Amino acid sequence: MLTFTHEPDASRYTLHDGANLVSVLDYRDDGRAVWMNRAYTVPTFRGHGYAGEVVARAVSELEAAGDREIVPVCWYVADWFAAHPERAGILRQTHPA
């Protein structure tokens, strides 16, 4: 059974499978945007889609709140958004200089 948790004091989202911590998504929140810095899965649990699941659930939570954009600093998060273009509406739009 997967349990998703937001730990704002630690600036992270976590995913547990039973009692085991399997994946973490670290972020920085500047009040306007959430900078997703690192998606990490514990090595013994890799290959089961846990990183994608923690990212998907964090994006859903932020979409529901509706008060922040996402900046995908982590390559995995950027790749996740590339694979899910229907979720790109929450991404911070960048403008060329």
Protein Blocks (a to p, Z undefined) as FASTA:
>chain_A
ZZddddfknopadddehjbcfbdcddddehjaccdfbdcddfklgonlmmmmmmmmmmmm
mmmnopaccddfblklmmmmmmmmmlmmmpccdddZZ
